[in-house]
Amino acid sequence: MKITEEQVRHVADLANLRLSNEEIARMARDLGEILTHMEKLNELDTDNVEPMAQVLYEAEETATLRADKEKQPLSNQEALACAPLPGGGYFKVPKVIER
C-alpha cells in the first residue's frame, strides 16, 4: 500500500509535528513498507494456528494478573500530595503546544 507525502503531512499536522521534507519522504516510505508487510501477513492462513500466549485465557499459577479489589478512590488532596506543581486543586503542567 502506498502512503503519500500529503497523507504524512496531514497526520503530522494533526499530531502537531514539524517534519522536514526528508523526514516526510522517509516516513511515507517506511509507513508504506509497514503496510505492505501487513498486507502480506494478512494473506497467511492462520485458521489452524493455536495462540501462543493470550492474557485473556486461564494461566494457572504463572498468571501475573491479580483479582480486582474494591477500593475507595483517591481524594483530591491525596492525588495532589506528590504532585511537583499543584495549584487550585489541579495538577499544573508546562505548556507544550503553541499554535
Stockholm file with secondary structure:
# STOCKHOLM 1.0

chainA/1-99         MKITEEQVRHVADLANLRLSNEEIARMARDLGEILTHMEKLNELDTDNVEPMAQVLYEAEETATLRADKEKQPLSNQEALACAPLPGGGYFKVPKVIER
#=GR chainA/1-99 SS CCCCHHHHHHHHHHTTCCCCHHHHHHHHHHHHHHHHHHHHHHTSCCTTCCCSCCTTSCCGGGCCCCCCCCCCCCCHHHHHTTCSSEETTEECCCCCCCC
#=GC SS_cons        CCCCHHHHHHHHHHTTCCCCHHHHHHHHHHHHHHHHHHHHHHTSCCTTCCCSCCTTSCCGGGCCCCCCCCCCCCCHHHHHTTCSSEETTEECCCCCCCC
//
